Amino acid sequence: MSNLEALYSWIPEVAPPKTPPSLKEKLMWTGAVLLVFFLLGYVRPWGVSPQAQETLSFLNTVLASQIGSLITAGIGPIVLAAIILQLIVGSGMWDIDLSDPKGKAEFMGMQKLLAIILAFFEAYIFTKSYLVPVPGYEWIVVLQVAFGSILLMYLDEIVMKWGIGSGISLFIAAGVSKRMFVRAFLPGDGEFWKLINFLVSGNIVAAAYPLWLFVATILVFLIVVWFEGVQVEIPITWARAKGVGGRYPIKLLYLTNIPVILAAALFANIVLIGQLAQGTPLEPIFGHYDPQTHQWTSMGLAYFVTSPYSEQLIKNLVAAATGTPYPNLWRAVIHAIVYTILLTLTAMAFGWLWLELSGMGPKQIARQLVQSGFTVPGFRRDPRVVEKVLERYIPVVAILGSAIVGLLAAFTDTFGALTSGMGLLLTVDIVYRYYDLLMREHLLNQYPQLGKVLG
């Protein structure tokens, strides 16, 4: 690691504040970074043809990207670098103590170096696949897109050191919120104005869909907030002092939205492969894709892993309820059912895999508790014993939570909301965590002495 350490030591970093910034200063820095992020989404790289269009809404959501702008690759290199290193550390391939400041600095340096390398790699992929560079300007476009991702990496570092929370989470929530606001209130074409016009004209059937979008968005928001508060608490005691202890919480959404993100990423890749397979012997497996309508016209694997066309499904259901026959309603219903089952089962599978590889399993948590001096009352202070206790809860809760987020994402994708199911789940989760952070910062701002207790 000595050669790599010498390499990443040359990479610039954001200097931490000399004195802890106040809550007002943190909010100002966070707001400034957010403004820069929005501006970057409107800057088109020099040398990109006007033919480049925004596509792949899944990538735009998860990667906080804006296809055709400087942040075309978004936070993809940063997230991918973090996932790769986390899996390496979690699997034991890299023995490093992240609780030690030196080990943490080494990990962050490696992550930054890998993110920069991936920024150029992903910039090249996006430029070749989705951007249309003017002939002779391809590598200039690659450099600009890579620069955009590297800039986001430093903006994320500014938020972590000078602002509140994580810049990555901030960018994802901001991007999704912007799309929701534009879809809802875009003058003349927003769903809110459509609802008003339909109601004023007395077209109640047509008003059902835009009204449902607002209802479904609020409903999913409230459901996710409720699930965020559900947790299992395991009693623990501090072995060094009898009677001193507490409870170790295992949240129902233990793995947050990671399983459904991985499942959606797999589905997106299946769709891309299916498009490439058109005109080959593999076409019947994936289904036929019509590039004119951007729809899958036959039932294949890519058809069933594609989010159902929620607007058409709702209109079909409303038509059926009012007695209007619709011959293809059964096909839309089958699509919705199969998509829901596939997304839920895939999310559960990825939840189990992530639990095993990310260092969040019973074995790793038991070792952390014992090393911190804690144990479960009535049991020996032995990592193997504590692990057996945690095995009764963590895997069950993790898989159940993965199934819940999979069902919620499938429900939102199938029946519609102001954004995709993935985007809505991510945004609600991030906003909920930011609320907790703001409450904590406000408390520490009023009672600075609590910082020594809370850490």
N, C-alpha and C positions, 0 to 999 in steps of 0.2 A: 504493500500500500504506500510505501515511501515515495515512489515515483509519481503515483497518482496524487498523493498529498501535495507534492511540490507543484503539480500542475494546477489543481483547483485552488491552491493558495494564491495564485495570480488573478483569480476571478474576483472582480470588484463585488463588494457587498454594501448594503445600506447600514450606515452607522447607527447604533442604538442611541436613544436619548440619554443625555448625561443625568437628567433628573426625570422621574416618572411624570409623564404629561398628565394634565388634568383631564377630566371627562370632556370639557368643552374643546380642548385641543385635540383629543382623540377623535371627536366627532368631526372637527374641521378637516383633519388629515384624511379621514375615511371618506368624507364628502368630496374632497379634492380628487382623490384617486378614482372615485366613482365617476366624476365628471370627465376625467381623462379617458376612462374606459369607454364611455358613451361616444366621445369624440373620435376615438380610434375606429369605432364601428362605422363611421361615415367617411373615412379616408380610403380612397381607392389606390392601390399600388400603381406606381408609374409603369406603364408598359402592359397593363391588362386591357384586353379588348372589351368593349361594351357588351359583347355577347355573353360574358360570364354572368351567370345568374345564381341567386341564392337557392340552395337545394339541401337535401338531407336534414330535415328539421330536427331529427334525433341528435345529430352531431351539433347543431346550433344550440340545442338545449343543454346537453351534457358538457360540451366543451366551451360554453359561453362564447361561441364564435359567431362571426358574421361573414359568410362566404362572399368573396369579392372585395373584402376590405383588408386593411393591414392585419386584422386579427382573424384572418381566415382559419388558421390552425388553432386559435384560441388558447385555452389552458391545457390542450391535449398533451404537449410535451411535458409539462409540469406534473400533471396527474399520472401519466404513464410512467415517468421516472420514479415517482413516489410509490406507485403500485409495485413496480419491478423490485425496488430495493426493499420494500416491506415484505414481499414474498421471499426474497433471499434471506432476510434476517429471520422471518418467522419460521422458515423451513430449517434453520440452523446452518445454512451454507456459509453465512458470514457471522462469526461470533463477535458481537460488539455490544457493549453495555450502554444503552441509550439513556440510562439514568445518570451516567457520568458525563460532566460537561465536555470533556475531551472527546468521548465517544459520540456524543450528540453533534458536536461541531464537525467531526469527521463524516458522520452520516449526512449532514446538511450540505457539506462541501461536495460529496459524491453525488448527491441528488441534484445539485445545481449544475455540476459538470455534465451529468447524463441528460438533464433537461435541455441544455444548450445543444448537445449533439443531436438529440431527438427533434429539436426545433428545426434544424436544417433538413433532417430526414423527412419530417412531416410536411415541411414547406414544399419540398420537391414533389412529394406525393400529391398534395392538394393542387399544386400548379399544373402538374401533368394531367390530373383527373378532372378537376372541376373549374379551374381558371382557364381562360383562353388568352395566353400572352401573345402580344404582337411578335411576329417573327424576328428573332435576334435579341429579344428582351427576356427570354425565359429565365436565365440565371439572375438577372436583375430583379425579377419578380420574386424568385426564391429567396434572395437575400432580404427583400423587404418584408415578406411574410414571416421569415425566421426572426427578423428584428422585432416584429410585432409581438410574437410569443415571448421573446426574451424580455421585452419591455413589460409585458404582463407579469413575468416572473418577479421583476424588481418592484412593480406596483404591489404585488402580493406581499413582498417582504416589507414594504413601507407600512402596509396595513397591520401586519403582525407586530411590528416594532413601535409604530407611532399611532396606530389607529385602534380599532376594535374588531376582534374576531379574525377571520381568515379572508384574505383577498379573493381566493378561489371561490369560496362560498358566496362572497359578496357579488362577484361577477356573474355567477350562475343565476342567483336570485334576481339581480338587476336585469339581466337579459330576458329572463322569462317574464318578469313583471312588465317590462317594456312592451313585449309582444302581446301580453294580455290587455294592456291599456290601449294599444293601437287597435287591436281587434274589437275591443268593446266600444271605444269612443272616437274612432277615426271619423272625421266630419263627412257625412253623407253616406259612408259605407260601413260604419261601425254597427255592431250587433245591437247596441242600445238604441240607436236611431232607427234601425229596422223595426225593432219592437214597438217603438212609439208610432211609427208610420202605420204598421199593421193594425195596432189597436185603434188608432184614429179612424182608419178606413173600415174598421169592423171585420177585418179578416182574422178571425180568432185562430183558425187552423194554421195559417202561416205564422202567426205570432208565437205558436207553441215552441218552435225550435229556438229562437233567440232567447225566449224566457227561460227555457230549460237550461241553456248554457250558463246563465247567471245562477240559477238554483243549484245546478250540479257543482259548480265551482265552490259555492259557499258550503254545500253539503260535504264535499270531500275535505275541504279545509277544516271543518269542525270535527269530522271523524278522525282525521290524522292528529289533530291537537289532542283529542281524547285519548287516542292510543299512545301518544307520547307520554302521557301521565301514568299509564299502566305499567307496573313493574312487580317483580318478585323480590322480596327482601330476605337475605340469608343472614342470620345472626352471627356475628364474629366477636371475638374477644382479643384483647391485647395480652399476649402471653407473659409480658414482663410486669404486668400489674393486674392483680385479680380484681374483677368487678368493673374494669375499664374496657369498653368495647362499643359496638354499634351494630349497624346492619349494612351488608354489602348489597347494593341494588342491582338487579338484572332487569333492564328495561325490556318490555315486550318487543319493541323495535330495536333489538340488541345490535343488529348489523346495519341499522338505519336503512338507506335505500340502495346500498351497494349491490345486493343480489339482483334487484330488478334492473339496475343500470347495466350489469353484465349480461343479463338475459336480453335486454333491448339491443345491446351492442351485437350479440350473436344474431338476433333477428335481422338487424340492419345488414350484416355481412351476408346472410343467406339471401336477402333481397338483391344485393349487389351481384352475388354469384349467379343468381337466377337470371338477371338481366344479361350477364355475359354469356350464359348458356343458351340464349335464344338462337335458334337455327342449328343447334347441335342435337345429338341423340339424348342429351340430358334435359332437353326442354320439357318433355312430358312430366318429369319428376318435379320440376319447379313450377310449371304452368306457363301459359302464354302471356307475354307482356305486350300491351299496346302502347308504343311510344307517343302516339298522338293524344290519347286520353290519360296517359300515365296510370293506367289501371291494369290489373291482372284479370284477364278475361276467361281463364279456365282454372279449375280447382287443382292447385298443386301445392307443394310445400311453401313456396314463396307467397302464394295467395293467402294461406292460412296464418302465416307469421306477419302479415301486413295488417296494420291497424284498420279495423272496419271503417267504412265511410259513414261516420255517425250521423251526418245530416240526412243522408238518404234513408238510413235505417229508421230514424225518428219519424220522418215523413211517411215512410211505408207503414209504420205501426199506427200512426195517427189516421192514415187513410183506411187501414184495416178496421180500426175501432169505429170509424164512421160509416162502415159498410161498403167502402170502395174497394173492389178487388184489385189485388196487385200480384201478378203471377210469379215474380221473383222474390217475394218476401221470405219464402222458406230458405232460399239460398243465403240471404243476408243474415237470417237467424242462425243457420248452421255455421256460417263464418264467424259470427260473434261468439258462439259457444266454444268452438274449437280453438279460437284465438285466446279466449280466457283460460281454458284448460292448459294450453301449451305454455302461455306466459307464466301462469301460476306454478306449474310443475318445474319449469326451467328455473324460475327464481328460487324455488326450494332447493333444487340441485346445486345452484351456484352458492346459495346460503351455506349449505353443508361444506362445499369445497372451500369457501372463503374462511369459514370457521376453523378448518383444519390448517390452512396455510398462512393466515394473517396474524397468528399469535394471540387470538382471542378465545381459544378453546379452553376447556377445563384444566388441562395440564399446565398451560402457561399462566393462567390466572391463579391457580393454586400455588405455583412457585413464587409468583409476585407477592401474594398474601403472606406466605410463610417467611419470605425474605424481609418483609416489612414488619415482622413480629406478630402477625395475627394468626389466629386459628379459629376453627369452628367449635363452639362450646360442646363438651362431652366427647371430643375426639382428640387423639394425640396430635401434637404439632409436627406433622409429617406431611410433605407435599403429596405423597401418594394417597394418604387418607383423605386430605382435603379435596384432592382431585375426584375421588369417588363420590363425595358429597355433591360437588359441583356438577358432576356428570348427570345427576338426577334433574338438573334444572337448565343449564346453559344450552345443551343441544336441542332440547324440546322447545325452549323459548325462541332460540335462534331460527329454527325451521318454521315454527308457527308464525313468527314475525315476518319471515321471508314470504310465506304464503299470503299473509295479510296485505303486504305492500304489492305483491303480484296481483291479487284480486282487485285492489283499489286502482292500480294503474290500468288493468284491463277494463274495469268498469268505466273509467273516465275516457279511455280511448274508444270504447264501444259506443257509449251513449253521449259522448261529447262534453266539453267544457270550454272555457275561454282559452285553454292551452292544452297540450297533450297531457296524458296521465303522468308520464315521467316528469315533465316540467312542473306540474302542479305539486306532485309529491316532494320533489326537491325543494321547491320554493317554500312550501309550508314548513318543512323540516328546518330549513335554514332560518326562516323568520322566527320560528319557535326558539331556536338556539340563540339567535341574536337578542331576543327578548330576555332570556335568562342572563346573557352577558351584560346587557344594559342595566338590568336590575342589580347585578353584582357590582358593576362599576359605580352605579349611583350610591349603593350602600357603602362602598369603600371610600367614595368621595366625601360622604358625610361622617364616616367613622374610620379615618386612616389607620387607626391602631388595629383594626380587624385584619389588615393585610398580613400581619405577622401570624395570625391564627389560620387564615384561609390559604396562605401561600401565594 
